[in-house]
Amino acid sequence: MSEVQNSTEEKLNLFGRISLFYRQVISELRKVVWPTRRQLSTYTAVVLVFVGFVIAVVSVFDLILTKLVFWVFG
């Protein structure tokens, strides 16, 4: 089957290939299970809380290293 598909794709001109690409993209997007608005809000909140936590950890680590460097090389 792939030989038939490859020979069909090779026969298409530039606009035919672009059209085929967009039809395949739309076909794949129809298979996607999109989250509801509530799920999206929950996921967004989880990501923001996690990013805030990572920022806090990195900031504390940076503060400790800064104090350590000034103490050693002060």
PyMOL Python script that loads the backbone (N, CA, C, O; Angstrom):
from pymol import cmd

cmd.read_pdbstr("""\
ATOM      1  N   MET A   1       0.827  -1.193   0.000  1.00  0.00           N
ATOM      2  CA  MET A   1       0.000   0.000   0.000  1.00  0.00           C
ATOM      3  C   MET A   1       0.866   1.248   0.000  1.00  0.00           C
ATOM      4  O   MET A   1       0.495   2.245  -0.620  1.00  0.00           O
ATOM      5  N   SER A   2       2.008   1.224   0.676  1.00  0.00           N
ATOM      6  CA  SER A   2       2.839   2.419   0.732  1.00  0.00           C
ATOM      7  C   SER A   2       3.396   2.767  -0.642  1.00  0.00           C
ATOM      8  O   SER A   2       3.618   3.940  -0.940  1.00  0.00           O
ATOM      9  N   GLU A   3       3.627   1.736  -1.500  1.00  0.00           N
ATOM     10  CA  GLU A   3       4.110   2.022  -2.852  1.00  0.00           C
ATOM     11  C   GLU A   3       3.056   2.785  -3.641  1.00  0.00           C
ATOM     12  O   GLU A   3       3.377   3.709  -4.388  1.00  0.00           O
ATOM     13  N   VAL A   4       1.795   2.393  -3.470  1.00  0.00           N
ATOM     14  CA  VAL A   4       0.713   3.082  -4.161  1.00  0.00           C
ATOM     15  C   VAL A   4       0.609   4.509  -3.659  1.00  0.00           C
ATOM     16  O   VAL A   4       0.440   5.439  -4.447  1.00  0.00           O
ATOM     17  N   GLN A   5       0.709   4.681  -2.360  1.00  0.00           N
ATOM     18  CA  GLN A   5       0.620   6.018  -1.783  1.00  0.00           C
ATOM     19  C   GLN A   5       1.792   6.871  -2.230  1.00  0.00           C
ATOM     20  O   GLN A   5       1.601   8.038  -2.573  1.00  0.00           O
ATOM     21  N   ASN A   6       3.009   6.319  -2.236  1.00  0.00           N
ATOM     22  CA  ASN A   6       4.180   7.081  -2.662  1.00  0.00           C
ATOM     23  C   ASN A   6       4.069   7.477  -4.122  1.00  0.00           C
ATOM     24  O   ASN A   6       4.401   8.608  -4.478  1.00  0.00           O
ATOM     25  N   SER A   7       3.606   6.562  -4.985  1.00  0.00           N
ATOM     26  CA  SER A   7       3.488   6.901  -6.398  1.00  0.00           C
ATOM     27  C   SER A   7       2.405   7.954  -6.608  1.00  0.00           C
ATOM     28  O   SER A   7       2.533   8.807  -7.487  1.00  0.00           O
ATOM     29  N   THR A   8       1.333   7.901  -5.803  1.00  0.00           N
ATOM     30  CA  THR A   8       0.281   8.912  -5.896  1.00  0.00           C
ATOM     31  C   THR A   8       0.809  10.267  -5.449  1.00  0.00           C
ATOM     32  O   THR A   8       0.532  11.285  -6.083  1.00  0.00           O
ATOM     33  N   GLU A   9       1.571  10.281  -4.355  1.00  0.00           N
ATOM     34  CA  GLU A   9       2.109  11.542  -3.852  1.00  0.00           C
ATOM     35  C   GLU A   9       3.125  12.131  -4.815  1.00  0.00           C
ATOM     36  O   GLU A   9       3.216  13.351  -4.949  1.00  0.00           O
ATOM     37  N   GLU A  10       3.894  11.272  -5.492  1.00  0.00           N
ATOM     38  CA  GLU A  10       4.901  11.780  -6.430  1.00  0.00           C
ATOM     39  C   GLU A  10       4.249  12.418  -7.640  1.00  0.00           C
ATOM     40  O   GLU A  10       4.838  13.313  -8.246  1.00  0.00           O
ATOM     41  N   LYS A  11       3.039  11.983  -8.018  1.00  0.00           N
ATOM     42  CA  LYS A  11       2.363  12.512  -9.189  1.00  0.00           C
ATOM     43  C   LYS A  11       1.718  13.868  -8.919  1.00  0.00           C
ATOM     44  O   LYS A  11       1.411  14.605  -9.856  1.00  0.00           O
ATOM     45  N   LEU A  12       1.512  14.200  -7.649  1.00  0.00           N
ATOM     46  CA  LEU A  12       0.854  15.460  -7.305  1.00  0.00           C
ATOM     47  C   LEU A  12       1.814  16.626  -7.510  1.00  0.00           C
ATOM     48  O   LEU A  12       3.016  16.519  -7.269  1.00  0.00           O
ATOM     49  N   ASN A  13       1.245  17.745  -7.965  1.00  0.00           N
ATOM     50  CA  ASN A  13       2.069  18.952  -8.090  1.00  0.00           C
ATOM     51  C   ASN A  13       2.183  19.622  -6.723  1.00  0.00           C
ATOM     52  O   ASN A  13       1.699  19.088  -5.726  1.00  0.00           O
ATOM     53  N   LEU A  14       2.808  20.763  -6.675  1.00  0.00           N
ATOM     54  CA  LEU A  14       3.049  21.452  -5.405  1.00  0.00           C
ATOM     55  C   LEU A  14       1.751  21.744  -4.668  1.00  0.00           C
ATOM     56  O   LEU A  14       1.658  21.498  -3.466  1.00  0.00           O
ATOM     57  N   PHE A  15       0.748  22.264  -5.366  1.00  0.00           N
ATOM     58  CA  PHE A  15      -0.515  22.605  -4.702  1.00  0.00           C
ATOM     59  C   PHE A  15      -1.262  21.352  -4.253  1.00  0.00           C
ATOM     60  O   PHE A  15      -1.938  21.366  -3.225  1.00  0.00           O
ATOM     61  N   GLY A  16      -1.140  20.282  -5.013  1.00  0.00           N
ATOM     62  CA  GLY A  16      -1.769  19.024  -4.619  1.00  0.00           C
ATOM     63  C   GLY A  16      -1.144  18.466  -3.360  1.00  0.00           C
ATOM     64  O   GLY A  16      -1.846  17.934  -2.500  1.00  0.00           O
ATOM     65  N   ARG A  17       0.185  18.580  -3.241  1.00  0.00           N
ATOM     66  CA  ARG A  17       0.868  18.091  -2.041  1.00  0.00           C
ATOM     67  C   ARG A  17       0.516  18.949  -0.832  1.00  0.00           C
ATOM     68  O   ARG A  17       0.321  18.428   0.267  1.00  0.00           O
ATOM     69  N   ILE A  18       0.436  20.260  -1.031  1.00  0.00           N
ATOM     70  CA  ILE A  18       0.051  21.153   0.076  1.00  0.00           C
ATOM     71  C   ILE A  18      -1.373  20.827   0.521  1.00  0.00           C
ATOM     72  O   ILE A  18      -1.654  20.760   1.718  1.00  0.00           O
ATOM     73  N   SER A  19      -2.260  20.628  -0.435  1.00  0.00           N
ATOM     74  CA  SER A  19      -3.646  20.286  -0.113  1.00  0.00           C
ATOM     75  C   SER A  19      -3.718  18.961   0.637  1.00  0.00           C
ATOM     76  O   SER A  19      -4.460  18.840   1.612  1.00  0.00           O
ATOM     77  N   LEU A  20      -2.954  17.969   0.191  1.00  0.00           N
ATOM     78  CA  LEU A  20      -2.916  16.678   0.872  1.00  0.00           C
ATOM     79  C   LEU A  20      -2.405  16.831   2.298  1.00  0.00           C
ATOM     80  O   LEU A  20      -2.938  16.217   3.223  1.00  0.00           O
ATOM     81  N   PHE A  21      -1.376  17.647   2.473  1.00  0.00           N
ATOM     82  CA  PHE A  21      -0.821  17.880   3.809  1.00  0.00           C
ATOM     83  C   PHE A  21      -1.882  18.462   4.743  1.00  0.00           C
ATOM     84  O   PHE A  21      -2.051  17.976   5.861  1.00  0.00           O
ATOM     85  N   TYR A  22      -2.595  19.491   4.299  1.00  0.00           N
ATOM     86  CA  TYR A  22      -3.600  20.118   5.159  1.00  0.00           C
ATOM     87  C   TYR A  22      -4.767  19.170   5.440  1.00  0.00           C
ATOM     88  O   TYR A  22      -5.312  19.184   6.544  1.00  0.00           O
ATOM     89  N   ARG A  23      -5.156  18.355   4.474  1.00  0.00           N
ATOM     90  CA  ARG A  23      -6.210  17.374   4.724  1.00  0.00           C
ATOM     91  C   ARG A  23      -5.767  16.362   5.769  1.00  0.00           C
ATOM     92  O   ARG A  23      -6.561  15.958   6.619  1.00  0.00           O
ATOM     93  N   GLN A  24      -4.506  15.951   5.714  1.00  0.00           N
ATOM     94  CA  GLN A  24      -3.997  15.012   6.709  1.00  0.00           C
ATOM     95  C   GLN A  24      -3.902  15.661   8.090  1.00  0.00           C
ATOM     96  O   GLN A  24      -4.181  15.013   9.099  1.00  0.00           O
ATOM     97  N   VAL A  25      -3.512  16.931   8.140  1.00  0.00           N
ATOM     98  CA  VAL A  25      -3.454  17.654   9.424  1.00  0.00           C
ATOM     99  C   VAL A  25      -4.840  17.732  10.034  1.00  0.00           C
ATOM    100  O   VAL A  25      -5.008  17.457  11.222  1.00  0.00           O
ATOM    101  N   ILE A  26      -5.840  18.105   9.237  1.00  0.00           N
ATOM    102  CA  ILE A  26      -7.216  18.213   9.750  1.00  0.00           C
ATOM    103  C   ILE A  26      -7.702  16.846  10.216  1.00  0.00           C
ATOM    104  O   ILE A  26      -8.367  16.739  11.246  1.00  0.00           O
ATOM    105  N   SER A  27      -7.373  15.807   9.465  1.00  0.00           N
ATOM    106  CA  SER A  27      -7.771  14.455   9.851  1.00  0.00           C
ATOM    107  C   SER A  27      -7.171  14.068  11.199  1.00  0.00           C
ATOM    108  O   SER A  27      -7.851  13.469  12.032  1.00  0.00           O
ATOM    109  N   GLU A  28      -5.909  14.404  11.415  1.00  0.00           N
ATOM    110  CA  GLU A  28      -5.264  14.086  12.698  1.00  0.00           C
ATOM    111  C   GLU A  28      -5.845  14.928  13.827  1.00  0.00           C
ATOM    112  O   GLU A  28      -6.002  14.433  14.943  1.00  0.00           O
ATOM    113  N   LEU A  29      -6.167  16.191  13.556  1.00  0.00           N
ATOM    114  CA  LEU A  29      -6.728  17.053  14.602  1.00  0.00           C
ATOM    115  C   LEU A  29      -8.115  16.581  15.031  1.00  0.00           C
ATOM    116  O   LEU A  29      -8.519  16.817  16.170  1.00  0.00           O
ATOM    117  N   ARG A  30      -8.842  15.927  14.148  1.00  0.00           N
ATOM    118  CA  ARG A  30     -10.150  15.393  14.524  1.00  0.00           C
ATOM    119  C   ARG A  30     -10.018  14.243  15.511  1.00  0.00           C
ATOM    120  O   ARG A  30     -10.964  13.946  16.242  1.00  0.00           O
ATOM    121  N   LYS A  31      -8.864  13.594  15.545  1.00  0.00           N
ATOM    122  CA  LYS A  31      -8.641  12.472  16.453  1.00  0.00           C
ATOM    123  C   LYS A  31      -8.251  12.933  17.864  1.00  0.00           C
ATOM    124  O   LYS A  31      -8.278  12.142  18.807  1.00  0.00           O
ATOM    125  N   VAL A  32      -7.896  14.193  18.002  1.00  0.00           N
ATOM    126  CA  VAL A  32      -7.430  14.709  19.285  1.00  0.00           C
ATOM    127  C   VAL A  32      -8.599  14.815  20.260  1.00  0.00           C
ATOM    128  O   VAL A  32      -9.688  15.257  19.893  1.00  0.00           O
ATOM    129  N   VAL A  33      -8.363  14.408  21.493  1.00  0.00           N
ATOM    130  CA  VAL A  33      -9.366  14.575  22.550  1.00  0.00           C
ATOM    131  C   VAL A  33      -9.047  15.895  23.241  1.00  0.00           C
ATOM    132  O   VAL A  33      -8.086  15.992  24.005  1.00  0.00           O
ATOM    133  N   TRP A  34      -9.857  16.899  22.968  1.00  0.00           N
ATOM    134  CA  TRP A  34      -9.613  18.238  23.508  1.00  0.00           C
ATOM    135  C   TRP A  34     -10.135  18.324  24.935  1.00  0.00           C
ATOM    136  O   TRP A  34     -11.200  17.785  25.234  1.00  0.00           O
ATOM    137  N   PRO A  35      -9.389  19.004  25.834  1.00  0.00           N
ATOM    138  CA  PRO A  35      -9.861  19.138  27.223  1.00  0.00           C
ATOM    139  C   PRO A  35     -11.032  20.112  27.307  1.00  0.00           C
ATOM    140  O   PRO A  35     -11.195  20.997  26.467  1.00  0.00           O
ATOM    141  N   THR A  36     -11.840  19.922  28.344  1.00  0.00           N
ATOM    142  CA  THR A  36     -12.926  20.862  28.590  1.00  0.00           C
ATOM    143  C   THR A  36     -12.336  22.140  29.192  1.00  0.00           C
ATOM    144  O   THR A  36     -11.161  22.182  29.559  1.00  0.00           O
ATOM    145  N   ARG A  37     -13.153  23.158  29.285  1.00  0.00           N
ATOM    146  CA  ARG A  37     -12.681  24.423  29.859  1.00  0.00           C
ATOM    147  C   ARG A  37     -12.245  24.225  31.314  1.00  0.00           C
ATOM    148  O   ARG A  37     -11.259  24.819  31.750  1.00  0.00           O
ATOM    149  N   ARG A  38     -12.963  23.404  32.055  1.00  0.00           N
ATOM    150  CA  ARG A  38     -12.617  23.149  33.456  1.00  0.00           C
ATOM    151  C   ARG A  38     -11.282  22.406  33.561  1.00  0.00           C
ATOM    152  O   ARG A  38     -10.443  22.746  34.396  1.00  0.00           O
ATOM    153  N   GLN A  39     -11.089  21.393  32.713  1.00  0.00           N
ATOM    154  CA  GLN A  39      -9.824  20.663  32.709  1.00  0.00           C
ATOM    155  C   GLN A  39      -8.673  21.584  32.330  1.00  0.00           C
ATOM    156  O   GLN A  39      -7.599  21.531  32.930  1.00  0.00           O
ATOM    157  N   LEU A  40      -8.903  22.421  31.340  1.00  0.00           N
ATOM    158  CA  LEU A  40      -7.863  23.345  30.906  1.00  0.00           C
ATOM    159  C   LEU A  40      -7.489  24.311  32.022  1.00  0.00           C
ATOM    160  O   LEU A  40      -6.310  24.601  32.221  1.00  0.00           O
ATOM    161  N   SER A  41      -8.480  24.809  32.748  1.00  0.00           N
ATOM    162  CA  SER A  41      -8.204  25.705  33.877  1.00  0.00           C
ATOM    163  C   SER A  41      -7.411  24.977  34.963  1.00  0.00           C
ATOM    164  O   SER A  41      -6.480  25.537  35.541  1.00  0.00           O
ATOM    165  N   THR A  42      -7.784  23.736  35.233  1.00  0.00           N
ATOM    166  CA  THR A  42      -7.068  22.946  36.242  1.00  0.00           C
ATOM    167  C   THR A  42      -5.627  22.707  35.826  1.00  0.00           C
ATOM    168  O   THR A  42      -4.705  22.889  36.622  1.00  0.00           O
ATOM    169  N   TYR A  43      -5.436  22.301  34.583  1.00  0.00           N
ATOM    170  CA  TYR A  43      -4.075  22.038  34.092  1.00  0.00           C
ATOM    171  C   TYR A  43      -3.223  23.304  34.125  1.00  0.00           C
ATOM    172  O   TYR A  43      -2.045  23.262  34.482  1.00  0.00           O
ATOM    173  N   THR A  44      -3.826  24.423  33.753  1.00  0.00           N
ATOM    174  CA  THR A  44      -3.099  25.689  33.769  1.00  0.00           C
ATOM    175  C   THR A  44      -2.692  26.058  35.187  1.00  0.00           C
ATOM    176  O   THR A  44      -1.563  26.491  35.414  1.00  0.00           O
ATOM    177  N   ALA A  45      -3.604  25.890  36.146  1.00  0.00           N
ATOM    178  CA  ALA A  45      -3.289  26.197  37.540  1.00  0.00           C
ATOM    179  C   ALA A  45      -2.174  25.298  38.063  1.00  0.00           C
ATOM    180  O   ALA A  45      -1.276  25.766  38.763  1.00  0.00           O
ATOM    181  N   VAL A  46      -2.227  24.015  37.729  1.00  0.00           N
ATOM    182  CA  VAL A  46      -1.184  23.085  38.171  1.00  0.00           C
ATOM    183  C   VAL A  46       0.171  23.505  37.609  1.00  0.00           C
ATOM    184  O   VAL A  46       1.171  23.510  38.328  1.00  0.00           O
ATOM    185  N   VAL A  47       0.203  23.855  36.332  1.00  0.00           N
ATOM    186  CA  VAL A  47       1.467  24.276  35.710  1.00  0.00           C
ATOM    187  C   VAL A  47       1.990  25.545  36.374  1.00  0.00           C
ATOM    188  O   VAL A  47       3.184  25.639  36.659  1.00  0.00           O
ATOM    189  N   LEU A  48       1.122  26.520  36.625  1.00  0.00           N
ATOM    190  CA  LEU A  48       1.567  27.776  37.245  1.00  0.00           C
ATOM    191  C   LEU A  48       2.091  27.546  38.662  1.00  0.00           C
ATOM    192  O   LEU A  48       3.096  28.138  39.055  1.00  0.00           O
ATOM    193  N   VAL A  49       1.417  26.691  39.426  1.00  0.00           N
ATOM    194  CA  VAL A  49       1.892  26.387  40.783  1.00  0.00           C
ATOM    195  C   VAL A  49       3.244  25.684  40.720  1.00  0.00           C
ATOM    196  O   VAL A  49       4.144  26.007  41.496  1.00  0.00           O
ATOM    197  N   PHE A  50       3.396  24.735  39.815  1.00  0.00           N
ATOM    198  CA  PHE A  50       4.660  24.019  39.687  1.00  0.00           C
ATOM    199  C   PHE A  50       5.787  24.960  39.272  1.00  0.00           C
ATOM    200  O   PHE A  50       6.889  24.889  39.816  1.00  0.00           O
ATOM    201  N   VAL A  51       5.515  25.840  38.312  1.00  0.00           N
ATOM    202  CA  VAL A  51       6.537  26.804  37.882  1.00  0.00           C
ATOM    203  C   VAL A  51       6.912  27.725  39.033  1.00  0.00           C
ATOM    204  O   VAL A  51       8.090  28.030  39.219  1.00  0.00           O
ATOM    205  N   GLY A  52       5.931  28.171  39.804  1.00  0.00           N
ATOM    206  CA  GLY A  52       6.223  29.001  40.970  1.00  0.00           C
ATOM    207  C   GLY A  52       7.086  28.276  41.987  1.00  0.00           C
ATOM    208  O   GLY A  52       7.997  28.863  42.570  1.00  0.00           O
ATOM    209  N   PHE A  53       6.796  26.989  42.201  1.00  0.00           N
ATOM    210  CA  PHE A  53       7.599  26.186  43.121  1.00  0.00           C
ATOM    211  C   PHE A  53       9.039  26.061  42.630  1.00  0.00           C
ATOM    212  O   PHE A  53       9.978  26.218  43.412  1.00  0.00           O
ATOM    213  N   VAL A  54       9.215  25.783  41.355  1.00  0.00           N
ATOM    214  CA  VAL A  54      10.567  25.652  40.797  1.00  0.00           C
ATOM    215  C   VAL A  54      11.312  26.981  40.886  1.00  0.00           C
ATOM    216  O   VAL A  54      12.504  27.000  41.196  1.00  0.00           O
ATOM    217  N   ILE A  55      10.631  28.081  40.621  1.00  0.00           N
ATOM    218  CA  ILE A  55      11.259  29.401  40.746  1.00  0.00           C
ATOM    219  C   ILE A  55      11.715  29.630  42.185  1.00  0.00           C
ATOM    220  O   ILE A  55      12.816  30.129  42.415  1.00  0.00           O
ATOM    221  N   ALA A  56      10.873  29.267  43.154  1.00  0.00           N
ATOM    222  CA  ALA A  56      11.237  29.438  44.562  1.00  0.00           C
ATOM    223  C   ALA A  56      12.452  28.588  44.931  1.00  0.00           C
ATOM    224  O   ALA A  56      13.353  29.072  45.615  1.00  0.00           O
ATOM    225  N   VAL A  57      12.490  27.341  44.495  1.00  0.00           N
ATOM    226  CA  VAL A  57      13.616  26.459  44.798  1.00  0.00           C
ATOM    227  C   VAL A  57      14.903  26.996  44.185  1.00  0.00           C
ATOM    228  O   VAL A  57      15.937  27.038  44.851  1.00  0.00           O
ATOM    229  N   VAL A  58      14.848  27.406  42.925  1.00  0.00           N
ATOM    230  CA  VAL A  58      16.037  27.943  42.258  1.00  0.00           C
ATOM    231  C   VAL A  58      16.486  29.239  42.922  1.00  0.00           C
ATOM    232  O   VAL A  58      17.685  29.475  43.067  1.00  0.00           O
ATOM    233  N   SER A  59      15.539  30.078  43.325  1.00  0.00           N
ATOM    234  CA  SER A  59      15.894  31.341  43.988  1.00  0.00           C
ATOM    235  C   SER A  59      16.590  31.090  45.327  1.00  0.00           C
ATOM    236  O   SER A  59      17.584  31.744  45.641  1.00  0.00           O
ATOM    237  N   VAL A  60      16.074  30.150  46.112  1.00  0.00           N
ATOM    238  CA  VAL A  60      16.705  29.815  47.396  1.00  0.00           C
ATOM    239  C   VAL A  60      18.102  29.248  47.160  1.00  0.00           C
ATOM    240  O   VAL A  60      19.051  29.614  47.854  1.00  0.00           O
ATOM    241  N   PHE A  61      18.222  28.363  46.189  1.00  0.00           N
ATOM    242  CA  PHE A  61      19.521  27.781  45.857  1.00  0.00           C
ATOM    243  C   PHE A  61      20.500  28.876  45.419  1.00  0.00           C
ATOM    244  O   PHE A  61      21.666  28.857  45.812  1.00  0.00           O
ATOM    245  N   ASP A  62      20.032  29.826  44.611  1.00  0.00           N
ATOM    246  CA  ASP A  62      20.868  30.940  44.166  1.00  0.00           C
ATOM    247  C   ASP A  62      21.284  31.813  45.345  1.00  0.00           C
ATOM    248  O   ASP A  62      22.435  32.243  45.422  1.00  0.00           O
ATOM    249  N   LEU A  63      20.366  32.076  46.253  1.00  0.00           N
ATOM    250  CA  LEU A  63      20.678  32.894  47.428  1.00  0.00           C
ATOM    251  C   LEU A  63      21.741  32.219  48.290  1.00  0.00           C
ATOM    252  O   LEU A  63      22.678  32.870  48.752  1.00  0.00           O
ATOM    253  N   ILE A  64      21.594  30.924  48.505  1.00  0.00           N
ATOM    254  CA  ILE A  64      22.574  30.183  49.309  1.00  0.00           C
ATOM    255  C   ILE A  64      23.948  30.207  48.650  1.00  0.00           C
ATOM    256  O   ILE A  64      24.956  30.447  49.315  1.00  0.00           O
ATOM    257  N   LEU A  65      23.990  29.958  47.333  1.00  0.00           N
ATOM    258  CA  LEU A  65      25.280  29.983  46.636  1.00  0.00           C
ATOM    259  C   LEU A  65      25.903  31.378  46.644  1.00  0.00           C
ATOM    260  O   LEU A  65      27.119  31.516  46.771  1.00  0.00           O
ATOM    261  N   THR A  66      25.075  32.405  46.509  1.00  0.00           N
ATOM    262  CA  THR A  66      25.588  33.777  46.551  1.00  0.00           C
ATOM    263  C   THR A  66      26.209  34.076  47.908  1.00  0.00           C
ATOM    264  O   THR A  66      27.311  34.620  47.973  1.00  0.00           O
ATOM    265  N   LYS A  67      25.520  33.729  48.995  1.00  0.00           N
ATOM    266  CA  LYS A  67      26.058  33.948  50.343  1.00  0.00           C
ATOM    267  C   LYS A  67      27.355  33.172  50.539  1.00  0.00           C
ATOM    268  O   LYS A  67      28.309  33.684  51.123  1.00  0.00           O
ATOM    269  N   LEU A  68      27.387  31.925  50.045  1.00  0.00           N
ATOM    270  CA  LEU A  68      28.565  31.086  50.170  1.00  0.00           C
ATOM    271  C   LEU A  68      29.758  31.687  49.410  1.00  0.00           C
ATOM    272  O   LEU A  68      30.876  31.711  49.924  1.00  0.00           O
ATOM    273  N   VAL A  69      29.517  32.162  48.204  1.00  0.00           N
ATOM    274  CA  VAL A  69      30.607  32.751  47.399  1.00  0.00           C
ATOM    275  C   VAL A  69      31.108  34.026  48.067  1.00  0.00           C
ATOM    276  O   VAL A  69      32.318  34.243  48.135  1.00  0.00           O
ATOM    277  N   PHE A  70      30.203  34.880  48.564  1.00  0.00           N
ATOM    278  CA  PHE A  70      30.670  36.110  49.239  1.00  0.00           C
ATOM    279  C   PHE A  70      31.405  35.800  50.541  1.00  0.00           C
ATOM    280  O   PHE A  70      32.317  36.531  50.927  1.00  0.00           O
ATOM    281  N   TRP A  71      31.012  34.721  51.221  1.00  0.00           N
ATOM    282  CA  TRP A  71      31.707  34.339  52.440  1.00  0.00           C
ATOM    283  C   TRP A  71      33.107  33.825  52.133  1.00  0.00           C
ATOM    284  O   TRP A  71      34.062  34.137  52.844  1.00  0.00           O
ATOM    285  N   VAL A  72      33.226  33.017  51.044  1.00  0.00           N
ATOM    286  CA  VAL A  72      34.543  32.458  50.686  1.00  0.00           C
ATOM    287  C   VAL A  72      35.456  33.527  50.103  1.00  0.00           C
ATOM    288  O   VAL A  72      36.620  33.626  50.492  1.00  0.00           O
ATOM    289  N   PHE A  73      34.942  34.329  49.176  1.00  0.00           N
ATOM    290  CA  PHE A  73      35.787  35.286  48.478  1.00  0.00           C
ATOM    291  C   PHE A  73      35.622  36.704  49.018  1.00  0.00           C
ATOM    292  O   PHE A  73      36.325  37.613  48.575  1.00  0.00           O
ATOM    293  N   GLY A  74      34.722  36.909  49.952  1.00  0.00           N
ATOM    294  CA  GLY A  74      34.354  38.169  50.532  1.00  0.00           C
ATOM    295  C   GLY A  74      35.372  39.189  50.664  1.00  0.00           C
ATOM    296  O   GLY A  74      35.091  40.282  51.157  1.00  0.00           O
TER     297      GLY A  74
END
""", "prot")
cmd.dss("prot")
cmd.show_as("cartoon", "prot")
cmd.util.cbc("prot")
cmd.orient("prot")
